[in-house]
Amino acid sequence: MLSRFCQKIKPPRCRWLTLPAGNFQYILDDVGETCKPYMGQPLAEMSPSRRGFLLEQLGQKLLERSQPFCKLEDAGRDAPWDFTIDGKKAEFKSAQLAFEQGGNKWGVTFRNVKFAHPEYRDTALFDELYLMIYSPAGLHLLRHDLQTKISSQGMHTGCSGHKIHVAGRSGDGWSAGLRCVLDKLTQEGSCKLLTSIKASDPILRDLLTSHQMNHAVAYQSLVYQGVPLSNMNPSLRGLRVQRIAQSIDQMVHPGCTFLERAVGNRPADWIRDGVRVEVKHAQMVLSSDSIRFRCVFSSIKPNLFDELWLVIYSPVGLHIFKHHGSFCLSSAGARSDVAGRNIWIVGPANQRCPIQALQAMKQKLQTGGCEGIAEVLW
């Protein structure tokens, strides 16, 4: 597949541990409970940010269809709300119905909803709140009552907002879980279900077609076609990458003692002989202007680990580095203390061959003092 986009060169390899993906097939094949009912759905394979943007467009179109006489206007990039409807400021949030392993149930979580907060906001930043649930059965648009199932996000609540979490009963499948979630919102609370549509609805189909015609999106889909982990969302893929990385760490340090994150609720992903190890992964993606490839490692909190591993997920494999010092760490001011910091690694401008861009990005990491640990090649 990559030969269609690149010159005939060998994939770049590091001089450290090189392993075939088959060594970790049991991890790669574990798609997780959430993925199973969504298999083959284009929305499920999008990143949460891309899907959220598309679903907001869908939500506005569904509001116009169900309320043909309403006046709906986009709020613009600088407004703290998403759009206005009949002069009222409206916020839109979407969430995927997902399996919650700990409670053995299906639920939804809408995050970063900026209701009033005593230290940050005297009032909510909006007048109306619209929620969209993405489920295997389709999309469900609700108007929230500004009261039901609201909870804090701990120390994140002030700057990022509250969350709305609703879950079904333990042991139920996704269909019964969805019905329970909708009942809790509309019957236990006074939220209103405005409309539900199937994935075959013409409005959604047209939006998906428009999204897939975007040059960067289409190119990236071709580059990652058939690549392991490509049908997983970033959160699930991150968990699989973490398991692979920990397995490699255990290979490299066979005589060490390893403790899982779950033991004592430790903040790092695992602990090796007292060393807290955190793993962050990022997919090599083409920028929206199609100029260059990039990787963005996010939510990095240096005070919570001793060793940071960066894993590039590329069309040819996983490329694992140990981060060095403060190389490429960016700051978002006061928000960094809560949300963490980011690391941006970008490829050369106008280099659209993923293998050559990968080679340049790996060289940039090495030049910055990052130590190559291993590669897992597809």
C-alpha positions as CSV (number, residue, x, y, z in Angstrom):
1,M,0.0,0.0,0.0
2,L,2.7,2.5,1.0
3,S,4.5,2.0,-2.4
4,R,1.6,4.1,-3.9
5,F,2.7,7.1,-1.9
6,C,6.5,6.8,-1.5
7,Q,9.7,6.0,-3.4
8,K,10.9,2.4,-3.0
9,I,12.9,2.8,0.2
10,K,13.1,0.5,3.2
11,P,11.1,1.6,6.3
12,P,13.5,3.4,8.7
13,R,14.6,1.1,11.5
14,C,16.2,2.0,14.8
15,R,19.4,0.2,15.9
16,W,17.7,-1.1,19.1
17,L,15.2,-3.8,19.6
18,T,13.2,-4.7,16.5
19,L,10.2,-7.0,16.9
20,P,7.5,-8.4,14.5
21,A,3.9,-7.4,15.3
22,G,3.0,-11.1,15.4
23,N,4.7,-11.3,18.8
24,F,1.8,-9.2,20.1
25,Q,-1.0,-10.6,18.1
26,Y,-3.0,-11.5,21.2
27,I,-3.0,-7.8,22.1
28,L,-3.7,-6.5,18.6
29,D,-6.7,-8.9,18.2
30,D,-8.3,-7.6,21.5
31,V,-10.6,-5.0,20.0
32,G,-12.5,-4.5,23.3
33,E,-16.2,-4.7,24.1
34,T,-17.0,-1.2,22.9
35,C,-15.7,-1.8,19.4
36,K,-17.6,-5.0,18.7
37,P,-21.1,-3.5,18.0
38,Y,-19.6,-0.6,16.0
39,M,-17.5,-2.7,13.6
40,G,-17.6,-1.2,10.1
41,Q,-19.1,2.1,11.1
42,P,-17.1,5.1,9.8
43,L,-18.0,7.3,12.8
44,A,-16.5,4.7,15.2
45,E,-13.1,4.9,13.4
46,M,-12.9,8.7,13.6
47,S,-10.9,10.5,16.3
48,P,-13.2,11.9,19.1
49,S,-12.4,15.5,17.9
50,R,-13.3,14.9,14.3
51,R,-16.4,12.9,15.2
52,G,-17.4,15.7,17.6
53,F,-17.1,18.3,14.9
54,L,-19.1,16.3,12.5
55,L,-21.8,15.4,15.0
56,E,-22.2,19.1,15.9
57,Q,-22.9,19.8,12.3
58,L,-25.4,16.9,12.3
59,G,-27.0,18.2,15.5
60,Q,-27.6,21.7,13.9
61,K,-29.1,20.1,10.8
62,L,-31.4,17.9,12.8
63,L,-32.6,20.9,14.8
64,E,-33.4,22.7,11.6
65,R,-35.2,19.7,10.3
66,S,-37.3,19.1,13.5
67,Q,-37.9,22.9,14.1
68,P,-38.1,24.4,10.6
69,F,-39.1,27.8,11.8
70,C,-36.3,28.2,14.3
71,K,-33.5,30.7,13.6
72,L,-30.1,29.0,14.1
73,E,-26.8,30.8,13.7
74,D,-23.2,29.7,14.2
75,A,-21.5,31.5,17.2
76,G,-18.1,31.9,15.5
77,R,-14.7,30.7,16.7
78,D,-14.3,33.2,19.5
79,A,-17.6,32.6,21.3
80,P,-17.6,30.3,24.4
81,W,-20.8,28.6,23.1
82,D,-21.4,26.8,19.8
83,F,-24.4,28.4,18.2
84,T,-27.5,30.4,18.9
85,I,-31.1,29.2,18.4
86,D,-33.8,31.8,18.4
87,G,-31.4,34.1,20.1
88,K,-30.5,31.7,22.9
89,K,-26.8,30.7,23.4
90,A,-26.6,26.9,22.9
91,E,-23.8,24.4,23.7
92,F,-23.5,21.1,22.0
93,K,-21.9,18.0,23.4
94,S,-21.7,14.4,22.0
95,A,-20.6,11.1,23.5
96,Q,-20.3,7.5,22.3
97,L,-22.2,4.8,24.2
98,A,-19.3,2.8,25.5
99,F,-18.7,-0.3,27.7
100,E,-17.5,0.5,31.2
101,Q,-15.3,-2.4,32.3
102,G,-15.3,-1.6,36.0
103,G,-19.1,-1.7,36.3
104,N,-19.8,-4.2,33.5
105,K,-22.3,-1.8,32.0
106,W,-22.8,0.6,29.1
107,G,-22.9,4.3,29.5
108,V,-22.1,7.8,28.2
109,T,-20.0,10.6,29.5
110,F,-20.3,14.2,28.2
111,R,-17.2,16.1,29.3
112,N,-16.1,19.8,29.7
113,V,-19.6,21.2,30.1
114,K,-19.1,24.7,31.5
115,F,-21.9,25.2,34.0
116,A,-21.5,27.9,36.7
117,H,-18.5,27.4,39.0
118,P,-17.8,29.6,42.1
119,E,-14.2,30.3,41.3
120,Y,-14.4,30.6,37.5
121,R,-17.9,31.4,36.2
122,D,-20.9,33.1,37.9
123,T,-23.3,31.5,35.4
124,A,-23.2,28.9,32.7
125,L,-21.7,30.0,29.4
126,F,-24.9,29.0,27.6
127,D,-28.7,29.1,27.9
128,E,-29.5,25.7,26.3
129,L,-27.5,22.4,26.2
130,Y,-27.9,19.9,23.5
131,L,-26.6,16.3,23.9
132,M,-26.1,13.7,21.2
133,I,-25.5,10.1,22.0
134,Y,-23.8,8.0,19.3
135,S,-24.8,4.3,19.7
136,P,-24.7,1.2,17.5
137,A,-28.3,1.9,16.7
138,G,-27.8,5.4,15.5
139,L,-27.8,9.0,16.8
140,H,-30.0,10.4,19.5
141,L,-30.4,14.2,20.1
142,L,-31.6,15.5,23.4
143,R,-32.1,18.9,25.0
144,H,-30.7,18.7,28.6
145,D,-32.6,20.1,31.5
146,L,-29.4,21.7,33.0
147,Q,-29.8,19.6,36.1
148,T,-29.8,15.8,35.5
149,K,-26.7,13.7,36.2
150,I,-24.2,16.6,36.4
151,S,-21.0,15.9,38.4
152,S,-17.6,17.4,38.8
153,Q,-14.4,16.4,37.1
154,G,-12.3,16.9,40.2
155,M,-9.5,19.5,39.9
156,H,-10.4,19.8,36.2
157,T,-13.8,21.2,36.9
158,G,-12.9,24.9,37.3
159,C,-11.1,25.4,34.0
160,S,-12.5,22.5,31.9
161,G,-16.1,22.2,33.2
162,H,-18.4,19.6,34.6
163,K,-19.3,16.2,33.2
164,I,-22.7,14.4,32.6
165,H,-22.4,10.7,33.2
166,V,-25.3,8.3,32.7
167,A,-25.0,4.5,32.7
168,G,-27.2,1.4,32.3
169,R,-27.6,-1.6,34.5
170,S,-24.7,-4.0,35.2
171,G,-24.7,-7.0,33.0
172,D,-27.0,-5.5,30.3
173,G,-26.0,-5.5,26.7
174,W,-25.6,-2.2,24.7
175,S,-29.2,-2.1,23.5
176,A,-30.7,-2.4,27.0
177,G,-28.0,-0.1,28.3
178,L,-29.0,2.6,25.8
179,R,-32.7,2.3,26.7
180,C,-31.8,2.7,30.4
181,V,-29.6,5.8,29.7
182,L,-32.3,7.5,27.7
183,D,-34.9,6.6,30.4
184,K,-32.7,8.1,33.1
185,L,-32.3,11.3,31.1
186,T,-35.9,11.7,30.0
187,Q,-37.9,10.1,32.9
188,E,-35.8,10.4,36.0
189,G,-34.8,13.8,34.7
190,S,-36.7,16.2,32.5
191,C,-34.4,16.1,29.5
192,K,-36.3,15.9,26.1
193,L,-35.4,13.4,23.4
194,L,-35.8,15.5,20.2
195,T,-35.1,13.0,17.5
196,S,-33.3,9.7,16.8
197,I,-31.9,8.7,13.4
198,K,-30.2,5.6,12.0
199,A,-26.7,5.6,10.4
200,S,-28.4,5.4,7.0
201,D,-30.1,8.8,7.4
202,P,-29.4,11.0,4.3
203,I,-28.2,14.0,6.4
204,L,-25.6,11.9,8.2
205,R,-24.6,10.1,4.9
206,D,-24.1,13.4,3.2
207,L,-21.9,14.7,6.1
208,L,-19.8,11.6,6.1
209,T,-19.3,11.8,2.3
210,S,-18.2,15.4,2.6
211,H,-15.8,14.5,5.5
212,Q,-14.3,11.6,3.5
213,M,-13.8,13.9,0.5
214,N,-11.4,16.1,2.5
215,H,-8.0,15.5,1.0
216,A,-6.1,15.0,4.2
217,V,-8.7,12.6,5.6
218,A,-8.9,10.6,2.3
219,Y,-5.1,10.3,2.1
220,Q,-4.7,9.2,5.7
221,S,-7.4,6.6,5.3
222,L,-5.6,5.1,2.3
223,V,-2.2,5.2,4.1
224,Y,-3.6,3.3,7.1
225,Q,-5.8,0.9,5.2
226,G,-5.4,-2.6,6.7
227,V,-2.9,-1.4,9.3
228,P,-3.3,-3.0,12.8
229,L,-5.1,-0.9,15.3
230,S,-6.4,1.5,12.6
231,N,-10.1,0.6,13.3
232,M,-9.8,1.5,17.0
233,N,-10.5,4.9,18.5
234,P,-7.4,6.7,20.1
235,S,-8.4,5.8,23.7
236,L,-8.6,2.1,23.0
237,R,-5.5,2.1,20.8
238,G,-3.6,3.8,23.5
239,L,-4.5,1.0,25.9
240,R,-3.2,-1.6,23.4
241,V,0.0,0.4,22.8
242,Q,0.5,0.6,26.5
243,R,0.3,-3.2,26.9
244,I,2.7,-3.7,24.1
245,A,5.1,-1.1,25.5
246,Q,5.0,-2.7,29.0
247,S,5.7,-6.2,27.5
248,I,8.7,-4.7,25.8
249,D,9.9,-3.1,29.0
250,Q,9.7,-6.5,30.7
251,M,11.7,-8.0,27.9
252,V,14.4,-5.4,28.2
253,H,14.5,-5.6,32.0
254,P,13.8,-9.3,32.8
255,G,15.2,-9.1,36.3
256,C,13.0,-6.2,37.5
257,T,9.8,-6.1,39.5
258,F,6.8,-4.6,37.7
259,L,3.7,-3.1,39.4
260,E,0.6,-2.3,37.4
261,R,-1.2,1.1,37.6
262,A,-4.2,-0.5,39.2
263,V,-2.2,-1.5,42.3
264,G,-2.7,1.3,44.8
265,N,-4.1,3.6,42.0
266,R,-0.7,4.8,41.0
267,P,-0.7,7.7,38.5
268,A,1.9,6.2,36.1
269,D,1.2,3.3,33.7
270,W,3.5,0.9,35.5
271,I,6.4,0.9,38.0
272,R,9.7,-0.8,37.3
273,D,11.8,-1.3,40.4
274,G,10.5,2.0,41.8
275,V,10.7,3.9,38.5
276,R,7.3,5.3,37.4
277,V,6.9,4.8,33.7
278,E,4.3,6.7,31.7
279,V,3.5,5.9,28.0
280,K,2.0,8.4,25.5
281,H,1.2,7.5,21.9
282,A,0.3,9.6,18.9
283,Q,-0.7,8.7,15.4
284,M,1.3,10.1,12.5
285,V,-1.4,12.2,10.7
286,L,-1.4,14.5,7.8
287,S,-2.2,18.1,8.8
288,S,-5.5,19.5,7.6
289,D,-3.7,21.7,5.0
290,S,-2.0,18.6,3.7
291,I,1.4,20.2,4.1
292,R,3.1,17.8,6.5
293,F,2.8,14.8,8.9
294,R,2.8,15.4,12.6
295,C,2.4,13.6,16.0
296,V,0.9,15.3,19.0
297,F,1.5,13.7,22.4
298,S,-1.0,15.2,24.9
299,S,-1.9,15.4,28.6
300,I,1.7,15.0,29.8
301,K,2.2,15.7,33.5
302,P,5.9,15.5,34.3
303,N,5.4,15.5,38.1
304,L,3.5,12.1,37.9
305,F,6.3,10.0,36.4
306,D,10.0,9.4,36.3
307,E,10.3,8.1,32.8
308,L,8.2,9.1,29.7
309,W,7.9,6.8,26.7
310,L,6.7,8.3,23.4
311,V,5.3,5.9,20.9
312,I,4.7,6.9,17.3
313,Y,1.9,4.9,15.7
314,S,2.7,4.9,11.9
315,P,1.6,2.9,8.8
316,V,4.7,0.7,9.2
317,G,4.7,0.1,13.0
318,L,5.1,1.4,16.5
319,H,8.3,3.3,17.2
320,I,9.1,3.7,20.9
321,F,11.4,6.3,22.4
322,K,12.3,7.4,25.9
323,H,11.8,11.1,26.2
324,H,14.7,13.3,27.2
325,G,14.4,16.3,29.6
326,S,12.0,19.0,28.4
327,F,12.5,18.4,24.7
328,C,9.6,19.9,22.7
329,L,7.3,20.2,25.8
330,S,4.8,23.0,25.2
331,S,2.9,24.9,27.8
332,A,-0.7,26.2,27.9
333,G,-0.2,28.5,30.9
334,A,-2.3,27.7,34.0
335,R,-4.2,25.0,32.1
336,S,-1.0,23.0,31.9
337,D,-1.1,22.3,35.6
338,V,-4.5,20.6,35.2
339,A,-4.7,19.3,31.7
340,G,-1.0,18.6,31.2
341,R,1.4,19.6,28.5
342,N,1.9,18.6,24.8
343,I,4.8,17.4,22.7
344,W,4.6,18.2,19.0
345,I,6.8,16.4,16.5
346,V,6.4,17.5,12.9
347,G,7.7,16.2,9.7
348,P,9.2,18.3,6.9
349,A,7.0,20.6,4.9
350,N,5.7,19.3,1.6
351,Q,6.8,15.7,2.5
352,R,3.8,13.5,2.0
353,C,5.6,10.2,1.9
354,P,4.8,8.8,5.3
355,I,8.0,6.7,5.5
356,Q,10.3,9.6,4.7
357,A,8.3,11.9,7.1
358,L,8.7,9.2,9.8
359,Q,12.4,9.0,9.2
360,A,12.7,12.8,9.7
361,M,10.6,12.7,12.9
362,K,12.6,9.9,14.4
363,Q,15.8,11.8,13.6
364,K,14.3,14.8,15.3
365,L,13.7,12.8,18.5
366,Q,17.2,11.3,18.5
367,T,18.7,14.8,17.9
368,G,16.7,16.0,20.9
369,G,18.3,13.4,23.1
370,C,15.4,10.9,23.1
371,E,16.6,7.3,23.3
372,G,15.2,4.7,20.9
373,I,14.0,1.7,22.7
374,A,12.2,-0.6,20.2
375,E,10.2,-0.9,17.0
376,V,7.3,-3.2,16.4
377,L,6.9,-3.6,12.6
378,W,3.6,-4.6,10.9
